[in-house]
Each structure stands twice: as structure tokens, then as C-alpha cells.
Amino acid sequence: FPVTIVGGVSNSAHQSGLAADIQPVAMTIDELDKLYDLAYKKFDNIGDGRRLRFTNVDVRSPKPDGKKRTWIY
């Protein structure tokens, strides 16, 4: 499958290999929702980019209080 590398800010988790944006080539909105829900269950940190057709996953530890780090793009 095609992969696009887009970079990121110099101190981002992307630059150190700890985060990735998943952007399927062709998915319905329902499939994007399912992808986000699956990623939310599997990762401690997640970014909701469904509006822009991607999901951000991040393998860093959760916050000290145990809560997920979440972002909306």
C-alpha cells in the first residue's frame, strides 16, 4: 500500500518514530469511524483527524494520571 511521509515539527513524536498518521486511500465515513474506534482501543494517545480523512496514533505512554492524550484536527 502507498505510504506518504510528510515530516512534522522538529520535536514531534512523528520525528522520533513514536507516532504515525493513518490515511487510507479509499474509505467510507463509516469505515473511517471503525478505524478510529479500533485505534482508540489499542493506543494510549490518538488524534481524531477523521474530518481530514486520517487517524493519528502515538505509542508514547499515557499521561501521568493514566488518561489518554487526544487531539482533534
TAZI-V167875 format. One record per residue. N is the residue number from 1. RES is the residue in one letter. SS is DSSP state (helix for helix, strand for strand, loop for the rest). PSI is psi in degrees with one decimal (* if undefined). Layout:
# TAZI-V167875
n->[N/N]
res->[RES/RES]
ss->[SS/SS]
psi->[PSI/PSI]
This chain:
# TAZI-V167875
n->[1/2/3/4/5/6/7/8/9/10/11/12/13/14/15/16/17/18/19/20/21/22/23/24/25/26/27/28/29/30/31/32/33/34/35/36/37/38/39/40/41/42/43/44/45/46/47/48/49/50/51/52/53/54/55/56/57/58/59/60/61/62/63/64/65/66/67/68/69/70/71/72/73]
res->[F/P/V/T/I/V/G/G/V/S/N/S/A/H/Q/S/G/L/A/A/D/I/Q/P/V/A/M/T/I/D/E/L/D/K/L/Y/D/L/A/Y/K/K/F/D/N/I/G/D/G/R/R/L/R/F/T/N/V/D/V/R/S/P/K/P/D/G/K/K/R/T/W/I/Y]
ss->[loop/loop/loop/loop/loop/loop/loop/loop/loop/loop/loop/loop/loop/loop/loop/loop/loop/loop/strand/strand/strand/strand/loop/loop/loop/loop/loop/loop/helix/helix/helix/helix/helix/helix/helix/helix/helix/helix/helix/helix/helix/helix/loop/loop/strand/strand/strand/strand/strand/helix/helix/helix/loop/strand/strand/strand/strand/strand/loop/loop/loop/loop/loop/loop/loop/loop/loop/loop/strand/strand/strand/strand/loop]
psi->[150.5/141.9/134.8/129.1/122.6/-3.0/-132.7/169.6/156.4/-28.9/20.4/158.3/-24.5/-44.0/-28.1/10.0/18.0/-2.9/155.1/150.3/127.1/117.6/91.5/146.8/-46.1/112.8/145.3/167.6/-41.8/-40.0/-38.6/-39.1/-41.9/-41.0/-45.6/-46.2/-41.4/-46.9/-37.0/-37.0/-30.1/-21.9/145.0/-18.9/132.6/144.0/131.2/100.1/22.8/-33.5/-30.9/10.2/38.7/164.1/134.5/129.6/148.9/125.8/8.2/161.5/155.2/173.1/160.0/-29.9/2.9/-5.3/152.8/148.1/130.5/147.6/151.8/129.1/*]
